[in-house]
């Protein structure tokens, strides 16, 4: 639902097609309804959250905000409260349902901080948290991580982004199927992501689109980050 709502909100935001507004807003309304009272989301409405599911919902809500749809402030504030609960204050990493610091979930948590609170490269907590991501390079075997980490690094900018981008770009371009058959242009999950070739290809494309796709919808958030 989070992914579908992202697609709907971005479609509306980029086109302003009034026929899409109602459906995009309905998707947002369900996310608002499904939030747990402590700020998270999981696999059913009102369940106590996990950071993986929270990441998709926050991205959907941010897409909705940038598209001009209605998102209650209290929903965003509760999501921030959830992030505090799963943040390891010693290193600004993030865990699954409690404090932790895995690279993948730290990337999710940090992207949420960037979108919810405009944590920029001058924010001390972001500077500390980025260390949980910077030490783990982009990899085709874990595109879920690479997708989130690429967005975090892109918004963080500077030399950290330049170093990350050089590695990420070459790994993804070189890993694309270049055969002449029906799989040409896709990416193999290769025993990595459990969702298979379609999910792998979608994540690779969204990762490579980070240079372009955020500009129309997220430029305001990026401008705010640069000031911090």
N, C-alpha and C positions, 0 to 999 in steps of 0.2 A: 504493500500500500504506500509506503514511503517513497519508493522509486517511481511508482505510477503518479503520485502527486507531484513529485519533482518535474516529471515530464509534462504534466498538465499545466502546472504553474509557469514553467518556462515557455511553453507554447503560447499561453495567454500573454505573458509578459512581453514576448518578442513580437507578437502579432496584434495584440489588443483586440482580438476577435471577440465580440460580445457573446458569440455562441459558446465560447470556451469558458467564460467567466464563471457561470453557474456551476459547472462540473469541477473546475479547479477549486472553487470555494467550498464545495461539498467535501472534496478530499481533505482540505484543511480542517474543516469542521469535525471530521471524524478523528483526525489526529488530536485535536484539542480535547474531544470527548474521551479518547482512549488513554490519555495521560494518567499515570498513577499519581496519587496524591502527594508523593515525595518527589515528583518531577520527571520520572523516567517512563520508558515504554518497553514492552517486550512483545511476545508473540500473540497475546490476547489483550483485549481492552482492560485497563485498570490493573494490569499485572505490575509488580515491582520491576523496575527497569534493568536492562543490561546495556552496556555502552555501545555494543554493535548496533542494536536496533535504534538506540537513541540517536546515533549519528545520522541515519537516514531520515529520521523524522525532523531533526533540526535543519538539515539541508532543505527539506521540503518546506518547512516554515519560513526559512530565509528566502527561498525562491518566491514564496507567496508574498512576503513583505515587499521585496523588490519589484514584484509585478503589480503592487497596489491593492492586493487582496487584504481581507481583514484577518489579523492575527492578534489575539489578546496579549497584552503585555504580561499578564500574570502567567500565561503559558510559558513564555520565554524565561521569566524569572524563576519559575519552578524548575525548568531545565538546567539553569545555572546552578541551582541548589543541588540537583542530582550530580552534576559534574564535581562539585565540591566533595560529595560523599565518596566518589570513586577515585579521587585524586590522592596520590601519595605526596604529601607535603614535603617530604625530604628531597625528592628529585623532580617534582611536577610531572610525574608519569600518571598513567591511568590504567585501571583494571577493569575486569568484566562486570562484576556486580559489587565490588568493593575496592578499596585502595590497592593499586598495583602499578606496574610500569612496563608492560610488554610493549614492544615497538609498534605493533599494529593498533592496539587500543589507545596507546599514547597519541598516535597520529589522528585517530578519530576524535579523541578528547580535545586535542589542540585545535583541530579545525573547527570544532564546535565553539571553542573559546574565541577564535578569530571572528566567527560569524555572529555570535551572541554578544560578545563584549568588545569587539574590535581590538583584540590583543595584537599589537604590532611588534616590529623587531626591536623596539626600544623598551618594551615591557619586560621587567626583570623576570617575571614568572615564565613568560614565553621564551626568553633567552635560556633559562634553565631547562624548560621542558623540551626544547628542540634537540637537546643532547640525547634524549631517548629515541629520537628518530634518525638523527644525522649519522649515528654509528652503524645503522643497518642499511645497506645499499638497496636500490631498487632491484626487483627480481620478478621474473615471469612466473616463478613457482608460487608466488603469493601476490597476485595482482590486487587483491583486496587491500593489502597493506600499501602496495605501490600507488594505487589510485588515491588513497587518502593522504599519504605522505607527500605525493607530488603537489597536491593542492596546498598543503601546509607550507612546503618549501617555496612554492610560487608566491604565496602571499607574504612569506617572510622576506624573500628577496635577497639581494646582496650576493656575496661570494658563496654562501651556503646554497643558494638556488642555482648559481652557475655551475657549481660542482655537481650537484644532484642532477640537473638537467642534462649535462653532457653524458652522464652514465645512463639515465633513464631513456633518453631519446635513442641512443644507439642500441640498447638492449631490446627495446620494443620494435624498432625498425628492422633490425637484423633477425628478430624472431618471427616476423610475419611469414606466413606460408607463401612461397613464391613459385609453387608448382603450377602447372597448366590445367589442373583438374578443378572440380567444383569447390574445393576448399581454398583455392587461391584467394589471398587477401585476408584470411582469417588467422586466428592464433590458436594453437593447440593448448589445451589445459595441461597436457603432459603429466598427468598424475598430480597436478597441483590443486587448482580450485575444484571443489566438489561439484560445481554446477555445470561443468563441461565447456565445450568449445564456444557456444553462443555467449555464455556469461563472460568467459575469458576474453572473447573478441570485443564485447561491449565495454568491459572495463579498460581494455587496452586503448580503444578509441576515445573513451571519455578522458583517459589520462593524457593522451596526445593532444586532445582539444583544449587542454588547460590554458594554452596560450591565447585562445580566441573566445571560448564559450562563456567565460565569466564577465567579459567586458560590458555587454549591454545590461546585465542584471545586477552585477555585484560591484560595479565600479565605485559606488558610494561607500560600500564597506571597505574597499581597498584604500580609498582616500583617507578614511578615518584611521585605518591601521598605520598608514605612513606617518601620521602625526604623532603616534605614540612611541 
